[in-house]
Amino acid sequence: MEKTYLVKIRGVSYHNEDGTSRQELIARCRRNETLTLRAEPNNPHDRHAVACLNSDGHQLGWLKSDARDASSVLRGEPISAKVEKVIGGSHWWHRLVGQQRQLGLVARITKGDIDWGAHNRHREIAEKVDFLVNEALAYEKSSPIEKAIAKYQTALDAVIDLNKDSPTAAANRYQEAPINRLTMLLVRQKWRQEALEAYDRWESVIDPVGLTKGSKDALAKRIAKLRGKGAAAT
């Protein structure tokens, strides 16, 4: 059964990187205009961010990040968006007293029934990669560090390949990429160049699952030290 709800788009007052004004773009929006939703798992501020774009590909703002819309977009589940209405703005009485009011945008989001057959097929693919990550985690606890590194490298390669070849299946992974654990062990072995190479490989493809805040912060700190002049990384 389809579910429809209204969402006020956030971030409508900013300019886009290409210089376009979101306020000007919103002023041209019309009811029932189709909008494009684009998940941004690499967004530095919010890995659950979903950008809202007009038919020309210009960003109008973002959806709220607490409704699991990013997961729906990334997993290829049926979700669509249309313009419901433009709100706010300055009327003559606002201009009369020197007030400038921003335009707002309300989108109509529709979610359809999940195709569980497709979901299960994607999950079956993702599960194999999750197994490799779990296997590497187990090796780290019970095996020599060199064997754990080899297992993590195999798991990371599988994650990268899946992200590249099938982003929808990749979004059905349960385990995050083991890039934090791998680089940590490589640095312990003083294999700093190998750690940087592993990081650059992982960064070369968008990861729809992303990292937890703890892993992301630790990884960023480690890589920053590795790229520093003679700094010791931990």
C-alpha positions in Angstrom: 0.0 0.0 0.0 1.4 3.4 -1.0 2.0 5.9 1.8 2.2 9.7 1.1 3.4 12.4 3.4 4.4 16.0 3.2 7.9 17.2 4.1 9.2 20.8 4.3 12.5 20.9 2.5 15.5 22.1 4.5 18.4 24.3 3.4 16.4 26.3 0.9 18.2 29.6 1.6 21.6 28.5 0.4 23.2 28.9 -3.0 24.4 25.8 -4.9 28.0 25.2 -5.8 27.3 26.3 -9.4 26.1 29.7 -8.1 22.4 29.1 -8.6 20.1 30.5 -6.0 17.8 28.0 -4.4 15.3 30.8 -3.6 15.1 31.7 -7.3 14.8 28.0 -8.3 12.0 27.4 -5.7 10.1 30.5 -7.0 9.8 28.8 -10.3 8.5 25.5 -8.9 5.0 24.4 -9.7 2.6 22.0 -8.0 3.1 18.3 -9.1 6.5 19.0 -10.6 8.6 15.9 -10.3 11.6 16.1 -8.0 14.6 13.9 -7.9 15.9 12.4 -4.6 19.6 11.8 -4.3 21.1 10.1 -1.3 24.4 11.4 -0.1 26.1 8.8 2.0 29.4 10.7 1.8 27.9 13.9 3.0 30.4 15.1 5.7 27.7 16.5 7.9 25.1 13.8 7.7 25.5 10.4 6.0 21.7 10.0 5.9 21.3 13.2 3.9 18.9 13.1 0.9 19.3 16.0 -1.6 16.1 17.2 -3.4 16.7 18.4 -7.0 14.4 19.9 -9.6 14.0 18.5 -13.1 17.1 20.4 -14.3 19.3 18.7 -11.7 19.6 21.8 -9.5 19.5 21.2 -5.8 16.6 22.8 -3.9 17.5 21.6 -0.4 17.4 18.4 1.6 14.8 16.1 3.1 14.8 15.6 6.9 17.3 12.8 7.7 15.2 11.0 10.4 12.7 9.3 8.1 14.9 6.6 6.7 14.4 8.0 3.2 18.2 7.7 2.4 17.9 3.9 2.9 14.9 3.7 0.6 16.7 5.6 -2.1 20.0 3.7 -1.8 18.2 0.3 -1.7 16.2 1.0 -4.8 12.9 0.9 -3.0 9.9 2.7 -4.6 10.1 6.3 -3.4 9.2 9.5 -5.4 8.8 13.2 -4.7 6.7 16.0 -6.2 6.2 19.6 -5.4 3.2 20.1 -3.1 3.5 23.9 -2.7 5.7 26.9 -2.4 5.3 28.7 0.9 6.4 31.9 2.6 8.0 34.7 0.7 7.6 38.5 1.0 4.2 40.0 0.3 3.6 43.7 -0.3 2.9 44.3 3.4 6.3 42.7 4.3 8.0 44.9 1.8 6.2 47.9 3.1 7.9 47.5 6.5 11.2 46.4 5.1 10.9 42.7 5.9 12.5 40.1 3.6 11.0 36.6 4.0 12.4 33.4 2.5 10.5 31.1 0.3 9.9 27.6 1.5 9.1 24.4 -0.3 6.8 21.5 0.7 7.4 18.2 -1.1 4.9 15.3 -1.4 6.8 12.0 -0.8 5.3 8.8 -1.9 6.6 5.4 -0.8 5.3 2.2 -2.5 5.4 -1.4 -1.5 8.9 -3.0 -1.4 9.6 -5.6 -4.0 10.7 -8.3 -1.6 11.9 -10.5 -4.3 14.4 -7.9 -5.5 15.3 -7.1 -1.9 16.1 -10.7 -1.2 18.3 -11.0 -4.3 20.2 -7.9 -3.4 20.6 -9.1 0.2 21.9 -12.4 -1.0 24.7 -10.7 -2.8 25.4 -8.3 0.1 25.4 -11.2 2.6 28.5 -12.7 1.0 30.4 -9.5 1.5 29.2 -9.2 5.1 30.5 -12.8 5.7 34.0 -11.7 4.6 34.0 -8.7 6.9 32.8 -10.9 9.8 35.4 -13.4 9.0 38.1 -10.8 9.1 36.9 -9.5 12.4 37.1 -13.0 13.9 40.7 -13.4 12.5 41.8 -10.2 14.2 40.8 -11.6 17.6 42.4 -15.0 17.1 45.1 -15.0 14.5 48.5 -13.4 13.8 48.2 -9.8 12.6 49.5 -10.6 9.1 46.6 -13.1 8.6 44.1 -10.6 9.9 45.4 -7.9 7.5 45.1 -10.3 4.6 41.5 -11.1 5.5 40.6 -7.4 5.9 42.2 -6.7 2.5 40.1 -9.4 0.9 36.9 -8.1 2.6 37.7 -4.5 1.7 38.3 -5.4 -2.0 34.9 -7.2 -2.0 33.2 -4.1 -0.5 34.8 -1.8 -3.1 33.9 -4.1 -6.0 30.3 -4.3 -4.8 30.0 -0.6 -4.3 31.3 -0.1 -7.9 29.3 -2.8 -9.6 26.0 -2.9 -7.8 25.4 0.1 -5.5 21.8 -1.1 -4.8 23.0 -4.5 -3.5 25.8 -2.7 -1.6 23.2 -0.6 0.2 21.8 -3.9 1.6 25.0 -4.7 3.5 24.8 -4.8 7.3 28.5 -4.4 8.0 30.5 -1.3 7.4 33.6 -1.4 5.3 36.6 -2.6 7.4 38.8 0.3 6.3 39.2 1.6 9.8 40.4 -1.7 11.2 42.6 -2.5 8.2 44.5 0.8 8.3 44.9 0.6 12.0 46.6 -2.8 11.7 48.7 -1.7 8.8 50.0 1.3 10.8 50.8 -1.0 13.7 53.0 -3.0 11.3 54.5 0.4 10.1 53.1 -0.3 6.6 52.0 3.3 6.3 52.1 3.5 2.5 49.9 0.4 2.3 47.4 2.0 4.7 47.2 5.1 2.5 46.8 3.0 -0.6 43.9 1.0 1.0 42.2 4.3 2.1 42.5 5.8 -1.4 41.0 2.7 -3.0 38.1 2.8 -0.6 37.6 6.5 -1.2 37.6 6.1 -5.0 34.0 4.7 -4.9 31.0 5.9 -3.0 30.0 3.6 -0.2 26.2 3.6 0.4 26.5 2.2 3.9 29.2 4.6 5.1 30.9 4.4 8.5 29.8 5.0 12.0 30.9 8.2 13.6 33.4 6.5 15.8 35.0 4.7 12.8 34.9 7.8 10.6 36.5 10.0 13.2 39.3 7.5 14.0 40.0 6.9 10.4 40.1 10.6 9.5 42.6 11.2 12.4 44.8 8.3 11.3 44.9 9.4 7.7 45.6 13.0 8.6 48.6 11.8 10.6 49.8 9.6 7.8 49.7 12.4 5.3 51.5 14.7 7.8 55.3 15.2 7.6 56.9 12.6 9.7 54.0 12.3 12.1 53.5 9.0 13.9 50.1 7.5 13.4 48.3 5.2 15.8 
